[in-house]
Amino acid sequence: MTPLSSALPRLTRSDSFLLILLTFDNFGKVVKVRTATPGEKFTVDYKETGYRANKVAGYIGQFGGDQAIYRIKGTNNWLYSMGVKVAKDIPSHYYDYEHFSII
């Protein structure tokens, strides 16, 4: 993973969406960790789009067309992009291109 700037972005839970903290089990299945409280703030260090973000959208039932997930710094927990307000955007990593080879 590429090092990011020292000023990592902060996310705040949007009041209009239910925000669930998620993780992935050993088989790649989405697992709920807990529900965020309104106004709760998180520091994130990675933004991912593609297969796993689409899996999360399916799990939650909210498709925005350009969904992404953000990893909470220092954990293996993720937040879905539709439920957050981003203070500063970070580069997006496309899961499919980084984990599969196309021949």
C-alpha positions in Angstrom: 0.0 0.0 0.0 1.2 3.5 -0.9 1.9 5.7 2.1 -0.6 8.6 2.4 0.0 12.1 3.6 0.1 12.7 7.4 -3.2 14.6 7.1 -5.6 11.7 6.8 -9.2 12.5 6.0 -11.9 12.5 8.6 -15.4 11.2 7.9 -18.6 12.1 9.8 -21.7 10.0 9.8 -24.4 11.6 7.7 -27.7 11.9 9.5 -29.7 10.9 6.4 -28.2 7.4 6.2 -27.8 4.5 8.6 -24.0 3.9 8.9 -22.8 0.4 9.6 -19.2 -0.5 10.4 -18.4 -3.7 8.5 -15.6 -6.2 8.0 -15.0 -9.2 5.8 -14.7 -12.8 7.1 -12.1 -15.3 5.8 -14.4 -16.1 2.9 -15.0 -12.5 1.9 -18.5 -12.3 3.3 -19.6 -8.9 4.7 -20.0 -9.0 8.5 -21.6 -6.2 10.5 -19.4 -4.9 13.4 -21.8 -2.2 14.8 -23.9 0.8 13.9 -22.3 4.3 14.1 -23.9 6.9 16.2 -25.1 10.2 14.5 -22.2 12.7 14.2 -19.6 10.1 15.0 -16.2 10.9 13.4 -13.7 8.4 11.9 -10.2 8.8 10.5 -9.7 6.7 7.4 -6.6 5.6 5.5 -7.8 3.8 2.4 -10.6 4.1 -0.1 -11.7 1.1 -2.2 -14.1 0.7 -5.1 -15.0 -2.4 -7.2 -16.1 -5.9 -6.1 -16.0 -5.5 -2.3 -17.6 -2.1 -2.4 -20.4 -3.5 -4.5 -20.8 -6.4 -2.0 -21.2 -3.9 0.8 -23.8 -2.0 -1.2 -25.7 -5.2 -1.7 -25.5 -6.1 1.9 -26.8 -2.6 3.0 -29.2 -2.3 0.1 -28.1 1.2 -1.0 -26.6 1.6 -4.4 -25.3 5.0 -5.4 -23.8 4.0 -8.7 -20.2 5.0 -7.7 -20.0 3.3 -4.3 -16.8 3.0 -2.3 -15.8 1.8 1.1 -13.3 3.5 3.5 -11.1 1.6 5.9 -11.0 3.0 9.4 -7.4 3.7 10.3 -5.8 1.1 12.5 -8.6 -1.5 12.0 -9.9 -3.9 9.5 -13.3 -2.2 9.7 -14.9 -0.4 6.7 -17.6 2.3 6.2 -19.8 2.6 3.1 -19.4 5.9 1.2 -23.2 6.6 1.0 -23.4 7.2 4.7 -20.5 9.6 5.3 -19.5 13.2 4.7 -15.8 13.3 3.6 -13.6 16.2 4.9 -10.9 15.4 2.3 -10.9 12.9 -0.5 -8.2 10.3 -0.9 -7.1 8.3 -3.9 -9.4 5.4 -4.8 -8.1 1.8 -5.2 -10.0 -0.5 -7.5 -10.2 -3.9 -5.8 -10.6 -5.9 -9.0 -7.5 -4.5 -10.7 -5.3 -5.0 -7.6 -6.4 -8.5 -6.7 -6.9 -10.3 -10.1 -5.0 -10.8 -13.3 -6.6 -10.6 -16.6 -5.1 -12.7 -19.4 
